[in-house]
């Protein structure tokens, strides 16, 4: 009898583990698979660096998209068009009008925020469905973006603007050799912090008498994360070091992870998605939460417009096409519920990296865009089916 009970508990533990870390396991499997299929070219230092740079805009957009999804599975279809609009404004102001790049960046961020405020007002206070509002915005802002660009491709060659987003960090004397030592040092410090914070958090939770995972589980997880950070930073040190764009992306992810995981304000988004009526009765202004979610999305779309413009070096009327789908896919693949109320920034990062590995792996293999769309669509569908099935089994 005891053996049967022990086996049952063990099987439940394994199922919970596989459910919780399904996307992490999928990322590892997909990464190893494409590394093998590309004759390990995926592991080249340049590809490891580009993996984050090419998906930086997805991570930034997905942080904002997560807040929209948390409010009840809502999405923003307009962000690709906003990226075109803001990127177009930046290109025209810098190239055609010779404006100061710093002033241009500030104006562009304000433009993105105003777009978000506009849509947030209709969604939050007038209660126009987000799908309809942002679908209209998708056409409106794409059209305005093309008008701003005069239906032309406008290049950006201002070194100050480009360096703010795309330069690589080099410390004199330290990084003069073939290896960029600063990247390796950053990796060592980050890995040490991960292990230190795990030890500190366990001690704090034990002191307060909180329930926590087994020591082996937490420490193995910390060691694996630390090892991955070290490996990635070592690869960066072999190429050109740490990009400023990587710093931008990490800063946004850390800020939004803190907001959603550590603040009461961040929990409001989960509450609205979980039960909006109960949240409203508890005294939280749900209209304001919707408004903030979409205003914030507009601001981050504006930042993505600048990041993309700097990385590509030019903007045209098709810039940003289908970018919103990558952000939505990253959120749902990373574990955000299609019904709202659940999802994490960590999951979003996993989802974005999974899409990035698929894109890069298939590109290295020479597989066309058509099959890339098929694979990404299939991965997204499987992730949402997995979410729906597990939600039903858990009685959510």
PyMOL commands that set and color helices and strands:
alter all, ss='L'
color gray80, all
select helices_A, chain A and resi 2-20+22-37+41-43+45-54+56-70+79-96+101-124+130-149+159-166+181-208+215-238+244-262+264-274+276-281+286-312+323-333+345-364+369-393
alter helices_A, ss='H'
color red, helices_A
select strands_A, chain A and resi 154-155+314-315
alter strands_A, ss='S'
color yellow, strands_A
deselect
rebuild
show_as cartoon
